[in-house]
Amino acid sequence: MSTPLLALAGVTNSPLGTALLALGAMAALVFIGRLLLSIAWKLVAAATVVVAGLWVVSVLL
């Protein structure tokens, strides 16, 4: 095993170390999810504007 993995194995020997590792993983997932949702909201807003514009054009023409 490499040195970082050996250090990580020491953390997971105790229940608190395991909980700390789990909370760190959850925090990373939440952070990544927030970034992805930020991008998704921008895409949804842009798509709404485009579809509304196409709808207005189709109604008027």
N, C-alpha and C positions, 0 to 999 in steps of 0.2 A: 504494500500500500504506500501511497505517497504521503508526505508529511501532513498536508492539510486534511486528508481523510483520516489520518490517525488522530489529529487534534479533534476532529468532529466526532470521532468514536468516543472520545473522552467526555464530550458534552452530553451524549445520549445515554451515558451510564446511569444518570439519575433522572427521576421523574420531572424535576424542575428543568433540567437541561433539555429533555424531550419536549416539554411544553414551550420552552423558549424557542427551540428550533421550529416547532409547529407554528407558533405565533409569527415568527420571522417569515416563514413561507406564506402564511396567510396575508401578511402585510405586503409582500411582494406581489401576490396575485391581485390584491385590491388596487395597488398602485398601477399595475399594468392594465387592469380592467378600467380604471378611471381614464387612462390615456386612450384606450380603444373606444370607450363611450363618448369621449370628447370628439373624436374623429367621426363616429357614427352620427352624433347629433348634427354635425355640420353637413354630412351627406344627406341626412333626412331633410334638413331645412332647404338645401339646394334643390333636392328632388321635388319638394313641395312647391317651391317657387316655379320651377320649370313646368310641372304638371298644371299648376294654376294658370300659368301663361298660355299653355297650349289649349286649355279648356276655354279660356276667354277668347282666344283667336278662333276656335272652332264654333263658338256660339255666335260670334259677331259676323263670321263669314258664311 
